Amino acid sequence: MAIDIYQVDAFSAHLFKGNPAAVCLLDEWLPDELLKSIAAENNLSETAYVVRKGNHFELRWFTPTIEVSLCGHATVATALVLFDELKYENDLIRFQTKSGELTVRKDNNFFILNFPTNVPSVETDYPKALIEALNCHPVEVLKGKTDYVVVVKTQQEVEAIQPNHALLRTIKVRGVVVTALGDEVDFVSRFFAPGSGIDEDPVTGSAHTMLIPYWAEKLGKQSFYAKQLSQRGGTLKCKLLGDRVEIGGTAKLYMKGQLFLP
């Protein structure tokens, strides 16, 4: 069996920046263990699997170790493949996912995700290991559905964090996002998820479903530019729309080919 596979650098207009994701086009769903094995073999932060069902697509995402319920950069990567490589005929792509219906539209070179918000709430009973692992001085700690949000004072503090990944791995959440006001953009962040098989994720669209409503309240505005300060880095165009958010980014195709299964 041969499966078409693409690798895309998402949330960047340039190769070797942003967040790489694999996209596998399936005619029908394969067994979950096989999907997990392919994702582990790809060894990227996410592998997206997509199956067309009439006028919409079913979409799932896997890290090298687990399936996740929401992923932004691999959705951008999938949209690039469908719009640019397969010449999808409509202006809007509808995905059915474990997070409900998600849509992506293309606006010039931007792929605009429409995701549900994940409004974080202030958390006072967080594990001491969280701050010990980050070795930082938080202004505030919050928690969304699956992640902690640690707010610090400056972009320089975000840049300087050298987390203890082994200690972070003991905290029972998908990941931890550290954020602050940006020097040249509205806000910046980094995302660590060693418990999900990713020490540091280069650019994390799903984390911005928490960051957008948080910074909207703090800054009194609804449209933002954000930057994730990983080694690869990436820029996101963000907007709060009530109980939904828009997250826009560019992407670049790196590779396409086939994988072969027995």
N, C-alpha and C positions, 0 to 999 in steps of 0.2 A: 504494500500500500504506500503510495506517495502522497504527501500533504504539502501544499504550497505554504511557504513560510517567508515572512518579511521581517527585517529588523529596522526600526525607525528610532531616530533620536528626537524625542518629544520635548516641547517647551524650549526650543532653540531653533534658530534659522541656520545654524552651522553644524556640520558634522563634528563628532567627538565632544560635543557640549550637550547640555540638557540631560534627559534621562532615557537611556535605551530600553526599548521594549520589543519583544517578539510578538508577531501576530500570525496565528495559524488559522487558515480557512478550512473549515470542515463541512462535509456534506450532511453529516449527522453526528450526534454526540458519541464520543468514545467513552470507555469506562474511566471512572475517576482516577484509578490507580495509574492508568496509562497517561492521562493528562498531567498528573503529578510527576511522572517519570520524565516526560518531555520537558516540563518546566525545569526540573532539576538538571537535566542534560544541557538545556540552554544556558542555565546559570546566570540569568539576568534578573533584575529586581522583579520584573513581571513578564509573564507570557499570557497573552490574550488569546482566547479561542472564540471564534464567531461562527454561527450557523444561521443561514438565511431562512426565514419563515414568512414567505409571502412578501408583504410590504414592510416588514420589520426584521430585526436581527436579534438573536439571542447571544448574549455576551457573558463570558466568565473570565476571571483573572486568577492566576496562580503565581506565587513567589516560588523560589526553589524548594520550599518546605511546606507551604500551606496554601489553601484557597482563601482569597479575601473577598469581602462583600462589596468593595468599591475601590476603583483605581482610576485616577485621572489621566496619568501620562500614557498608560496603555490604551485608554479610550481614544485619546488624541491620535495615537499611532494607528489604531484600527480605522479611525475616520480618514486618515491620510490614505491608507491602502484602498478603502472603498471609494473615496472620491477621486483620487488621482490615478490609482493604478487600475481599478476595475470600472472607472467611469460611472459610478452610481448616478442614476438618472434624476433623482429628486434633490431639492434644496436642503432637506432636513433628513437626517438619519435618526431612526428611532431604535433604541436598544432596550430589550427586556433583560433585566438583571436581578440579582438578589437584593438590590437597592431600589427596585421598582423601575419604572420607565425613565430612561435617560435619553436626552437628545443632543445632537451635535449639528451645528450648521457651519458653513464655511463663509467667512467674510474676508474677501481678498486672500491674503496668505494666512489668516488666523482661523483656527478651528475653535469654535465657541461651544464649550460644554455647558449644559444646563443640568445641575445636580441639586438634590435637596440639601438644605442647610443642616448643619450639625452643631447647634448652639451649645458651646461648652458652659458649664456652671462652675462657680468657685468651689475649690476642693481644699478643705482644711485637714482632712484625715488621710493625707497621702503618705506613702512609705518614706521613711528617712533615707532609704537607699537611693531614692530618686535624685535628691539633691546631692547626696554624696557621690553618686555616679557622674553627675554633671559638673560637680565642683564649681557651682555658680551661686549667685546671690539673687534669688527670685524676688521680683516685685509682687508677683501673683502666681498662683498655681490653679489651673482649672482642669476639668476633665470632660471630654466628649463621650460619645458612645463607645469608642474603642481606644482612645489615646489620651495621654496627658498633654496639657499645654503649659509650658513654663515660660513666663514673661520676665525678661530682664530689661535693664535700663537702656542699654546702648547696642548699636550694631557691632561695635568692637567686642563686646562681651559675647555675642553670638558667634562671631568669627573665632574667638579664642578658645572656645570650649573643646576640650579633648576628653571625650567621655570614656568612662570605664565600661566597656561593652559587656564584659562578663557580669558586672553588677547589674547593669540595665536588663540583662537577660533574665534576671530573677524576678523582675516586676511583671505581673500578669496583665499586660496590656499589649495591644498590637504594636504601639510605638509611642515615642515621645517627641513632641515638636517644641523647639525653643524659638522664641520670637521677640522682636523689639522693633521700635520705630526705625525706619531706614534713613540713611544719610542722603541718598539720591532717589530713592523710591519711597512709597508710603510706609511699607513695613518689610522686614526681612525675616527669614526663618532658616532653621535646619531641622532635619527629621531623622531620628535614630530608631531603628526597629530590629535590634539583634535577635529578639525573641521570635521574630517572623522570618529570620534567615537573612536579614539585610542590616549590616552594621550602620551604614548611613545611606539613605536614599537620595539620589542626586536632585530630583525635583518631584514633589509629592502633591498632585492635584487634590487628592481627597483630604489632605490636611487643611487645605484652604477652605473647605466647607465649614471648618471651625474658625479659621483665622479671619475670614471675611466678616461674619457677623460680629466677632469680637472687636475688630478694629473699626468697624462701622459705628459701633456704639462709642468707642473711645474718641474717635476723630470727628464724629458728627457728619460723615459723608458716606456715600454709597458706591462710589467708583474709585478704584485704586490701581496702582501698579505695584507689584510685589516682586521680590527677588529671593530665590533660595540660594544660600551661600555655601553650597557644597563645592567640592573641587571642580566638578564639571560646570555647575551653576546653571541657572535657568530663570527666565523672566515670565511673569504671568500677568495678564490683564484681567482684572476682577471687578465684579459688580454684584451688589446685593439686590435681590428682587423678592422682597417679602420672605416667604419660606423656601425660596430657591436662590441659588447663586449661579452666576455665569463666570466661567473660568476660561480665558482665551489664551492660546499659545500657538506658536508656529512649530513646524516639525520638518525633518529632513530624512528622506529614505536613505538608508545606508546599504542594505543588502536584501536580495531576494533569491529564493532558490526552492529546493524541495528537501524534505526529510523523508526517510524511508523506514517503514515499519514492517515487521514480519506479517 
